[in-house]
Amino acid sequence: MSKTHRIPERSGAAFRLDKGETLTVIDPKGKQVADLLAFNAKDIDEVISSGRTLDYAETIALTTGHKLYSNRSNVLLEIVGDTVGRHDFLLTPCSVDTFRHFYPDQPEHRGCFGNLAEALAPYGVTPDRIPVAFNCFMNVPIDGETGKLRVLPPISKANDRIVFRAAMDLVIGLTACSALDSNGGSFKPIDYRID
């Protein structure tokens, strides 16, 4: 049986995910976002692409059956299970600059961007290579009239999950998000399992 790994609140991890393996991202306590990045393990210049994915899916409501594409239009991951059905692929990982912009009265934090940069550095990923992440469980409704984005607390409940199958050998970056609005003002861990 595979082991469940825990990412502590406001931190991140990076690991290999081989072709055909599944990655289950679990929200163990509910209402917590996890930023996910994927890189071709053999060539980190090939990376997950929000633009390619949304273009080919023809929707921003990505869930079971959708594929996440690379900047080279290759499938990196397929969503094969999803108990939440609401995620975000528009917003970039939160950072020190995010905190300065949105939370000027709060202590600064390096955010998911800083956590991903540290976790992915051993794989050769530099900060400038970090793109828009697939934000598991993030709730970003869009006003149909104005196009305005809002960041609301996730609708995920304790032990909700999303499951991805790797279409090639990958390096994955994954966080327990650090931004207050993304998580309803609280911070909790994220669990993951590889099968």
Secondary structure by P-SEA (a helix, b strand, c coil): cbbbbbbcccccbbbbbcccbbbbbbcccccbbbbbbbcccccccbbbbaaaaaaaaccccccccbbbbccccccccccccccccccccccccccaaaaaaccccccccccaaaaaaaaacccccccccccccccccbbbbbcccccbbbbcccccccccbbbbbbccbbbbbbbccccccccccbbbbbbbbcc
